[in-house]
Each structure stands twice: as structure tokens, then as C-alpha cells.
Amino acid sequence: MTKYIFVTGGVVSSLGKGLAASSLGCLLEARGMKVQMMKLDPYINVDPGTMSPFQHGEVFVTDDGAETDLDLGHYERFTNAKLSQANNWTSGRIYLSVIEKERRGDYLGKTIQVIPHITDEIKAAVRAVADKDKPDVLIVEIGGTVGDIESLPFMEAIRQMGNEEGRGNAIFIHVTLVPFIAAAGELKTKPTQHSVRELREIGIAPDILLCRSDRPLPLDLRRKVALFCNVQENAVISALDVPTIYEVPLAFHEQGLDDLVVADLKLDERFPSADLKRWRELVSTIKEPSGGAVKIAIVGKYVELEDSYKSLREALTHAGVANDLRVNVTWLESENLMKDNYENDLHDYDAILVPGGFGKRGIAGMLRAIRYARRSGTPYFGICLGMQTACIEFARDVCGLRDADSTEFNEQTPFPVIFKLRDLVGVDELGGTMRLGAWDCDLKEGSLARRIYHGAEQISERHRHRFEFNPEYRDVLEREGLVISGVSPDGKFVEMVELPAETHPYFVACQFHPEYKSKPLAPHPLFVAFVKAAWENRLKSENLEHDVTSEKQVEIPERTNVTVEE
């Protein structure tokens, strides 16, 4: 029988409920449990796919093509849970489902109300995941904050579930804020007290409190919170800021969070202890790598909000661990590269990455960054839009097609190297109409791509794009030296391109989003190889600086099982 953990938040948004839920999932898996996770979002959008990255952050994509909240990325990175569209429900999806049923006559003419119809739909969505995957524990995070009008149906639904499942089968964890007021020189508990009071007013009594603060909670303050919020003293957990998010599970474990949960859910006899050896080694390497550091420039168009590229940043961290290196990332707004001396902004980096995105803004700056990387021999990695712009740049600068472009940016271009997906011609709706989810890709024999993937002939990666490489220009670009190293099994889509070793030390681009599948204990090979190439470039640069006349080869230590041949 599946046990349920409901995670709510109060006082302010962005307290880290998703990270807290993911960290708890990590701890429970370390005790041998099968864990599944869900996110219930109160906004009316059917999914986040059409929302601005500046507002919502990254859109995470699952294997089945669901566009989901970025917290699902945390869930997959911290646990072994296999997520799908069923694991992320918005108010929009819930209401749409109920309305469609009403239109079909499923309710036999009844008056449709928030209670019970909307709440029943929410409960059904939660229980469907439990019934399908049969986890030992299902962790359900409720988006927003307690007291929001939008989240009330979700709060009522989990209140009902708590009663229906009974004691020992469902618990409530509340993430709240204990701010430090500098003028008073004190941590203040009132925000937490008020948040818990609001939660209790709607019928939910939290079992555990995760208190966000910038410093440890003194014993007397924990006792005060426990007294006024009616929880056990040991159930007041300090959720401190830590140097790396991967340290959060260890911090919670040291305070006994997983012990509390298994005791409250009566699971302690079946899952007695947690094995966190590999996780401790991971954190140690992240904090103190022994191999040095590399500097990577990410040239993007949403860099003002790093959450727009959350999975990308984490994938680079994972690759750093695999290479025993610290990856220092600088976010460069592509529009800022339109000045005359833009090369000065790029030459100090060991590698350059151009990530995904949509729209014309910033494209010219990305093309400049790619041209610099190609001409200077700087390792380059292009993802989605980063592959499309790499093809445009190659067509313009190498093939002589000066006005080559994507029809996304210029519908009248005489050389549409990139154009709208053929399957979407005539489709004007934006939501869920892209090429989404996991698709197979065949890798070319002898290519760098195949070597990076350990000799695999076929791979599966997640996609999110509306435009594609125009096959009419394949022969032109290949004739001038571009290697088409990955294509869909039916040959319809170009999935990967690269430059040969004799032309460039490391130039790889892909149409898909490998960052979605990278995990700290299972880093993605494309990122591992890219970081290694950055390290090799750094060693080469340092060697040239110290002895430009020496012909002695630099001994590059093997830091990963991914071999990148030059």
C-alpha cells in the first residue's frame, strides 16, 4: 500500500519546496524505498509550455513529451522516479478535464462544483500515479503558498486524502520561513506561526516543519516553534542555505528528517537505515574537486534568470564531478556581443555553449559567438537553438550562403537552412504542438558523437523544438565539411552535427536537450565530453603560454570513462 507525503509552503514563494521534496525522496530511496513524485500547480495554464522563461523558469520535458514545471527536473535528478505527464497537474488541466467530462454528459446533468468534482479530480490524479507505479511512498508537492486563492482546491483535496488514508498512511510537511531581522538581531518565528495557523484553518495540521533561514535555529527557538505550531520539537527541521543543492539531503539526514518520516508512516522496520556513501562522495567532489577548474561561457537569451537554464547548469555540475573539475560558468547575454570588440568577451573562456531558446532576439550575438568558437578552435557545444544557429553560421561563413537563416527569424530568407517542422505546417496553436519527448537517433559510424556515447549505434534523447534542419541543404553543408553525425532512424530529422578532428578539436551540436537526462550520479556523456574538452583546451592554452616552442605533448590525465579523441 502506497503511503503519501504532502509538501506545502507558506509565507513567501521560492522557499525551495521542490528541492526539499526531492531531497526527501533521495533519503527515502537511500533507505531502499521505491519513491514516486508529483507536482500540483495552482496556475490556470494547462501546462508551462507557453509561459515566458522569465516568469516561470525552465520548462522541463519528460520522455512522453509532457512540458512540466522545473521542479520535476529536481525530482528526476535526486531520485530514480520515472516521470510523465501524470506527475504534473495544473489547475488548468484539472478544470479542463472536469469541463470535458461535463460536456460529454459524464455527470448526468449534475451541478458541477469545486467540491466535490474538482477535488475528486485532483484526488483521482494523485491516486492514479500510486495505482500505476505502486511506490512505497508518493511525495506530492503543492505549488504556491498557503492562503493563495488559487491553491485552495488542492489544499482541500489533500486534506480529504489525509482523512481518507488515515493516520500512519499520510503526513504533511510544511516549508516555511524564519527570517533574520538585522535591525533586531533576531530570528523571528511569527511568519511561521501565521503560516501554520492558516494551514490549520483549512483543516491541515503539519506533522513536520522545514524552516528556511540563513542561520541555524537555536534550541529555544525550535522549542518555541514546536509549542506554538503544535508539532514535536524534533519535527522542527532547519533548512539552511548550503554551498550546493546536493548537500540538502545530507543536511536533512543529519537532523533526522528521514527517521521522522519513516516513523510517522510506520515504515521504520522495513527500511531501517540510509546508505548515503555515494551521495557524500558526490558532495565532496563538488565542493573540493582535485583536478582544477574550467571556465565556460553560456551565450543565451534568458540569462537574467538562471532558472531558465536550470537543467543545463546542473548538467554542467554533474560533468564537472565526472571529470573531478570545478565548472565555473559565466552567463553572457547574446545581445551584448553586438559590439565591435566582442571577441574580447570570449577569448578568456575554455569553452562556449549556446543553449536552446525561441524567437529572433539575440540570434546575431549567438552567431558571433559560434563564429568565434569555430575559427579560434574553442570547444563548442550547441543545444537545440545552438545547433540551428551553428548550421546557419556554417552556411553563411563557410558555404557562402550569406543570407542563410531560419524561417523563424526571416520568413523571406533565400536560403532557409532551418525551417518549420514539416509536421507542423498549417498548425498555428502553440501549446503542446512542438516535437516533444524522447525520440531515437542513429549515430554515424566513426563520428565523435558515437565515441562520446561509448560506441552506441542508436540513442534516445528528449526534444522540444518547433523548427528543424532543412534536408535540402544537407549536401551543401556536408560538401564544405560539416559532419551530419546523428539522424532520426527514418532519416527525416538531422539530430547532431559536428566538425571533423582535422578542422576543429571539439565542435558538437544537437537538436535535442541532453540536459534533461543528466543526473549527479549518472552525468550525461555529452556534457562529460564537453567539460573534458574544455579542460584539454585550458591545458593546451597554459602550455602555449609557458612554452610556445616546446613540441612535447601535454599529458592529459584520464578523468572520465568518456574518451574524446583528437
N, C-alpha and C positions, 0 to 999 in steps of 0.2 A: 504493500500500500504506500502510495506517494505521500510524503509529508510536505507541507507548504511553509515557505518563509516569505512574508510580505515586507518590502522595504519602502518606507515613506520618507519624506523630507519636510523640514519646516524652516521658518524664519526667512531665508533667502534661497534663491536658486543657485545652481552651480556649486553645491556643497560637496559633490562627489558621491552621490548615491550609487551611480553606475559602477564607479571604481570600488566602493565599499561592497556592493553586491558581488562583483567579480572576485574580489579578494576573499570573501567568504566562500564562494564557490570553489576557489583554489584550495582553501584549507580543508573543505569537506572532501574534495577529491583526494587530497593527500592522506586522508583517513580511510580511503578505499570506497567511498560512496560514488554512485552514479548521480551526476548533477545535471539538471536542465535549467534553463533560464529564460525569462520573458521580460519585456518592457511594455508597459501600458502608458501611452502618451495622451494627454488630455486635449491636444490641439485638434481643430476640425479638419485640417488637411487629411486626405485619405492616406498619404504617405509623404515623407520628406523629399521626394524626388524632384519636385518643382520649387522647393524652397531655396532662398538665397543662402549660399555658404556663409555669408557674413552674419546671417540671422541664426542659422541652425547649426552651422559647422558642417563637418563631413557627412555625406550620405554613404552609409556602409551597405555593401551589396552581398547577399548570400548566394549560395550555389544555385538555388532555384529562381534567382532573378529578383528577389524582393529588395526594394530600396527601403532601408531601415535607418533607425536612429544610430548615431555613432556609438552609443553605449553597447550595442550588440558587437561592435568590434572589440571592446574590452572583454565582453563575455567570452568570445572565441579565443582571445589571446591568453586569458587567465585560466581557462578550463578546456576540457575536451568536448564540450557540448556542441552538437551539430545543429545549427540554427537555420530557420527558414522563415517564410512569410508568417507562419503560425506563431512565431516568437515575438512579433512586434505588432501591436494593435493600437490604433489611434481612435479618438472619439469619432472621427470622420468615417473610418472603416466600420466601427460598431453601429453607428446610426445608419449608414448606407445599407448594411446587412439587414437591419430591422426594417427599414423602409422597403427594401426589395421583397422581403417576406410579406409585408403588409400589402404591397401591390399585387402579389401573387395570390393573396387570399389565405395565406397560411394561418392567420389568426382568427379566421372565421367571423370577421366583422367586429371583433372586439375593439374597444378603445385602447389605443397604444399609448403607454405611459413609460416614464423613466423607470419607475418601479411598478411592476416587476420586469417589463420587457427589455429595457436597456440593461439593467443589472443582470438579468438572466443571460443575456447575450455575452456579457463580459465573463460571467462565471463559466459559461459553456466554452468560451475561447481558452480559458485557463485550464479547465479540466480536459479539454481535447488534447492539449500538449502532454498532460500527465498520462492520459489513456494511451496515446500513441507511443511515447518514448519510455514510459514506465520507469522514471528515475526514482531513486531513493528520496531525493529532495528536489523540489521545484522552487526556485527563487524567483519571485515576481516583484519587479521594481515599478513603482508608480511615479510617473513623471510629474513635474510641477511641485508645488508646495501645499501643505495643509492649509485650508482656508480658501484656496482658489475655487471660484465657482465652477470652472471647467472640470476640475478633478473630482467633484462631489460624487458623480455616478460611480467612478472607480472606487472611491473610498467606501461607498455604501456596499458595493459588490464584495469587496474583500472583508468588510465587517460581517456580511452574511456568511461568507465562506468560513470565517473563523468560528462562527457559531455552529455551522453545519458540520464542519470537520471535527470539532470538539478539542478539548484540552489534550495536549501531547501530540496533536497532529498538525497544528498550525500555530505559528508565532509571528509577532510583529516587531520589526526593528525600525527605529526612528532615528534618522540622521538629522542633527540639529546643530545650532551654532552657540558657542560660548565665547563671545568676543572679549578681547582685552581693551579696556578703555584707558588710553595712555594718560589722560588728564587725572584720572583717579588712581592710576597704577594698579588696577584690579581686573580680574576676570569677572564677568557678570553672567549670572545664571538666569536672569529674568526672561531673556528671549527664549531660552529652552523651556522654562516653566510655562510661558504663554503658549508656545507651540504644542506642548504636550496637552495643555488644557483644551486647546482647540481640537486636538485629536480625540480626546476623551469625550468631548461634547457630541461628536458624531458616532460615539459608541465603540471606539477602538482604544484599548489600553495597551501601550507598548510594553513589551517584555524586556527589550534591550535598547539602550540609548547609545548611539555613536556621536560623541560630542566633538565637533570640529573646533580646533583652537590652534593658535600659533605657539603654544607652550603647554607643557604637561599640566593636568588638573591636579591640584593639591588634594590630599586625602579629605580634608574638611570640606572642600568644595564638592567633591564627589558625594560625600555623605549628605550634603545639603540638597543636591540634585536628586539623589535617591529618595530622600524624605518627601520633598515637595512633588515629585513626579510619580511616587508610589511604585518604584522599582527596587530591586535588590541592589545593594551597594556595589557588588562585583559585576552588576549588569550596566554600570556606567563606564563606558569604554572611551578612552581618549583617542581621538582620530587626529593625530598631528600631521602637519606638513612634513614630508620626508624627502631626501635628495632624489629618489627615483620612485615612480609609482609602483615598481615591482617590489619595493620594500614594505608596502602596506600590508600584505598578508602576514609577513613576519611580525610586524608591529602589533597586529590584532592577535596573533597567536600568543605572543608574549603576555598579553593581558587576559588570555583565556577565553577569547570570543568563541572559538570553535568548541571548547569544552562546554560553555554555556548552552550553545545551540543543540549539541547532541544530547545534553541532559534534559533540556526543555522538551525536545522531541522524542525522548526516551529511546535514543539510538546508541547510547554510550557502550552498551555491552556488545553490540555488533561491530562498532567501529571505534576501538579504544584509543588509538594514537595516530598522530600525523607524521608522515615521513617528508620532511622539507629539505633534505640534503641537497638535491639538485637546485631547488629554488634559492637556497642560501649561497651556493656557488655562483649562480646567475647574478645575484645582487652584488656579491663580492667583485665579480669581474666588471660589472657596470660601473661600480664606484671606484675601483682601482685596477684598471687594465694594465698589464705589464708590457704591452707591445708598443706603446706610444699613442699618437693621435693623428687624425687626418682632418682636413678642412674641406667641407663640401658645400658648394653654393646651390641652393634650390631657387631657381628662377621661375616664379609663379605669378599669378594674378590675384590671389586671395591671401597674401602673406600677412596682411594686417591682423588676421585671426588665424592663429596656428591650428586651431581645432578644425579648420577647413582641410587640413592635410594630416589629421591625427594618425591614421594608419600608416601613412608614409613615414612620419617621424619615428614611430615605434619600430617599423621595419628596419630603418637605418640603425637604430639602437640594437636590435637583435643581431644585425650583421656585424656591428662592432664587437659584440660579445663573441661571435663565432671566430673573428679574427684577432681577439684579445686586444682590441684597439678602442680608444675613445673617439667617437664621431662627433666632431664639432660642426654644427650646421649653422649656416647663415642664410636667412631668408631675404632674397633680393626681389623687390618689386620690378617686374619686367619693364614697366613703363619708364623706370628710372635709367634704363640702358639706352635711351634715345639720344644722349648727349654725344658730342664728338669724340671724347676720350673714354668711351665706355670700356675699352679693353683694360684700363687701369682698375676697374671694379671687379675684374675677373681673374687677373693673372696670378693672384696670390692663393688661389684655391687648387686643391689637389684633384678635384673632380667637379663636374657640373651635372645637375639633374633638372630636367624640365618635366613637371608633373601634368596631370590632367586638368581640364577646365573647359569652359564653354564661352562662346562669344568672341568678338573681334578685338576687344580691348587687350592691349599688352602683347599682341601677337608679334609686332615688329621687333620688340625687345627680345622676345624669345628667339626669333630668327637670328638676331645678332649674337646672342649667347651660344647658339648652336654653331654658327659660322666660326666663332672664336674657338670653340672646343674642337671642331673638325680640323681647322687649319693649324692650331697650336699643338695638336696631339694630346690635349687634355682629355682624360677619360670622361665619356658622356653616357648618360642613361636617360632615355626618353620614355615616358609612360603616357599612353593614350594620346592626348593632345601633343605630348612630347614626341611621339612617333610621327604624327601627322605633320607637325612643323619641321621635323628633321627631313622628311621626304620633300616638303615644299622647298626648304633651303637647298637641298641637294639638286633638285630640279632647276632652281634658279641659278645657282652659283657654279655648278659642275656641268649640268646638261645644257646650259644656255637658254633655258625657258624662263626668260626674265620676269614675265608676268604670271608665272605659275602660282596657284593659290588653291584654297579650299572654297567651295561654293558657300560654305558657312560664312565666310568673310567677304567674298566677292562673287556674286551670282553670275557676273558677266565675264569672269576670267576666261581668257582664250585657252588656258592650259589647266583644266580642273583636275589636278593631281589627286586631290581629296574631294569627294562629293558625298551627297546624302545617301545613306543606306538605301540600296535598291529596293529592299523590302518595305521601306517607309515612304516611297514616292506616293504622293496623294494623301498621306496621313498628316493631319495638322495638329491633332491633340498632343500635348506634351507629356502628361502623366503616364508612366509605365510603357511608353512606346519605343524606347530605345532597345538596342541589343543588350540584353541584361543576363546576368548569371553566368554559370560555368559552361564553357564551350571547349571542345577539343582542338588541339593544334598539332600538326605534324611538323617535326623539326628536320631541317635539311642535313643530310649526311655530311660530315666534315666541318660543319659550321661551329662557330664559337657558341652559339645558343645551345647546340646539342651537348657540347663539352660541359657547359655550365650546368645543364640538367643531368649530369652524370651519364651521358650516353643514351638517354631516353629518346625513343623514336616519336612518341606521342605524349603530350602533356594536357592537362585540363586547368584552365585559369578563368577567373571571373572578369566579366566585361561590363562596361557601362558607357556606351557611345552611340551617337546618332549619325556620325559620318564615317566613311571608310576610304581606304586606298582605292584609287581608280585603276582597275586592271589594264586599261588601255595604255597606261604609261609604264607598265612593268618592264617591258623590253627596253624602253628608252633609258630608264634609270639603271637597269642591270647592265646594259652595254657600257655605261660610264663608270661602273664599279660598285654600285650598291648591291649588296647581297640580300636577297629575299630568303631569310633563314627559317621562317615559320609561316605556314598557311593552314587554313581550315582543311579537314580531310576531303571535302568536296572541291577544294581548290578555289572557292569563291572569294574568300577573305584573306588578305595579307595580314598576318598576325605579328611577325617580327622582321626587323631589318637590322643589318649591321654593316660595318666596313671591314674589309679583309685585313689581316695582320700586317701585310706589307704596306698598307695605306695608313692605318691608324692602330695604336696599341690597344684601344678599347673603346668601341663605339657601338652601342647596342640600344635598340628601342623596341617597344612592344605596344600593341594596341590594347591589351588587357591591363588589369590592375593587380599586379602580383602582391602589392602591399596588403590586400585583404586576406591573404592566406598565410602571412608570416606570423610566427609565434615566438616568444622569447626562448623556449626550449626546442623550437623547430624553425630556425630562421629560413627565410626564402632564399633559394640558391642565387637568384638574380641579384639580390641585394648583397649577399655574401661576396659574390664575384666582383660586384661594383666597388665595394669598400676595399677589397683586396687590390683592385686595380688602382684605386686612389692611393693606397699605401705604396705600391710599387712606383707610382709616379712621384710621390714625395721622396722616396729613396733615390730615385733617378735624379731628381732636381737637386737634392742635397749633395749627391756625388758630383754632379757637374759643377756646382758652386765651389766645392772644395778642391776638385782636381779635374779641370776640363780636359787635360791632356792624357789622363790615365785611360788605358784600354781595358783595365781589369773589370770583370763583371761584378756587379753588386750581388752579394749573396742574400737572397730574399728568404727569410725563414718561412717555412710552411705553417700557416696559421689556420688553415681550414681544409676540409676534405674536398672543397671545390677547386679544381685546377683550372687556371686561366693561362693558356699558353700564348706566348707572343710569337 
